[in-house]
Amino acid sequence: MSSRSVVALHASPRDDIGDLVTRRPLPGAGLDQLDPFLFLNHHGPQTYPPGNAGLPFGPHPHRGFETVTLILEGELAHHDSGGHESVIRAGGVQWMTAGRGVVHAELSPAAFKAKGGALEILQLWVNLPARLKMTTPRYIGLQRAAIPVVQLDEGRSRLHLISGALEGRQGPISSLTGVFMSTVDLRAGARTWLPAPSGRTVFLYVVRGTVSVAGAPVAAHHLVELSDGDSVEVSAEAPAVLMFAHADPIGEPVVSYGPFVMNTEDEIREAIADYQAGRFGDLPG
């Protein structure tokens, strides 16, 4: 087994959106992308008071990639121009393939705005190759109970398997591009090797706590850039939470403009024109 080593650590600068605490390690000053992983927003953790205005993500378009949204605390309502609606609570996931174009909104449910409560959300953008950028949009929303848990390190580590396979278990979401997606809970004293097949890009973000990755200390709110290998050694002296994913790099040009990620400037102009012409559809109601 060849363990990957740490190449660089990338901090998450604060970039709050109104009163929403937001950190963003990707893209950053030292790292534009981790092909095919494009963008991560870490919202919270924070506590909203009763009578709050909720999240600010009203109707907006996307084309050419996927959004993977992990609700760690609180709850999140989704609805989109494909007619999909759901409210996902803590421990759940929303996986949306924007494909050829979709309009969606990510807002706090009425009950959360009325009562308030804890909120912490991760949203990762995953690129699609040119052959899939104009695929039919889709959405999958899953609650915590639908996500299998794989026990590692004699139960000292728990991997919540969203997509991909591990130790005979299969994640409930079938990724179009074979993305392995998970969160990992580490108990005090945990030491585990997370499988990461050679040649694939690893996305490892420390959400909470301080861990050791391949012998290097990594504090919360840092993205870990790794060398090649087939596993990642992670240990923790105190409880910690990771976002852990890996995928095949796409190796294609990336041209982005706001909510659109394509391969060429002409495709961006086409996306803008299609959205303005109403070809992405409208939200119901």
Secondary structure as GFF3:
##gff-version 3
##sequence-region A 1 285
A	DSSP	beta_strand	6	11	.	.	.	ID=ss1
A	DSSP	beta_strand	22	26	.	.	.	ID=ss2
A	DSSP	beta_strand	37	48	.	.	.	ID=ss3
A	DSSP	beta_strand	57	62	.	.	.	ID=ss4
A	DSSP	beta_strand	65	73	.	.	.	ID=ss5
A	DSSP	beta_strand	75	80	.	.	.	ID=ss6
A	DSSP	beta_strand	85	89	.	.	.	ID=ss7
A	DSSP	beta_strand	93	97	.	.	.	ID=ss8
A	DSSP	beta_strand	102	107	.	.	.	ID=ss9
A	DSSP	alpha_helix	110	115	.	.	.	ID=ss10
A	DSSP	beta_strand	117	127	.	.	.	ID=ss11
A	DSSP	three_ten_helix	130	132	.	.	.	ID=ss12
A	DSSP	beta_strand	138	142	.	.	.	ID=ss13
A	DSSP	three_ten_helix	144	146	.	.	.	ID=ss14
A	DSSP	beta_strand	149	152	.	.	.	ID=ss15
A	DSSP	three_ten_helix	153	155	.	.	.	ID=ss16
A	DSSP	beta_strand	157	163	.	.	.	ID=ss17
A	DSSP	beta_strand	165	166	.	.	.	ID=ss18
A	DSSP	beta_strand	169	170	.	.	.	ID=ss19
A	DSSP	beta_strand	180	186	.	.	.	ID=ss20
A	DSSP	beta_strand	190	195	.	.	.	ID=ss21
A	DSSP	beta_strand	201	208	.	.	.	ID=ss22
A	DSSP	beta_strand	211	213	.	.	.	ID=ss23
A	DSSP	beta_strand	216	218	.	.	.	ID=ss24
A	DSSP	beta_strand	222	226	.	.	.	ID=ss25
A	DSSP	beta_strand	231	236	.	.	.	ID=ss26
A	DSSP	beta_strand	240	247	.	.	.	ID=ss27
A	DSSP	beta_strand	255	257	.	.	.	ID=ss28
A	DSSP	beta_strand	260	262	.	.	.	ID=ss29
A	DSSP	alpha_helix	265	276	.	.	.	ID=ss30
###
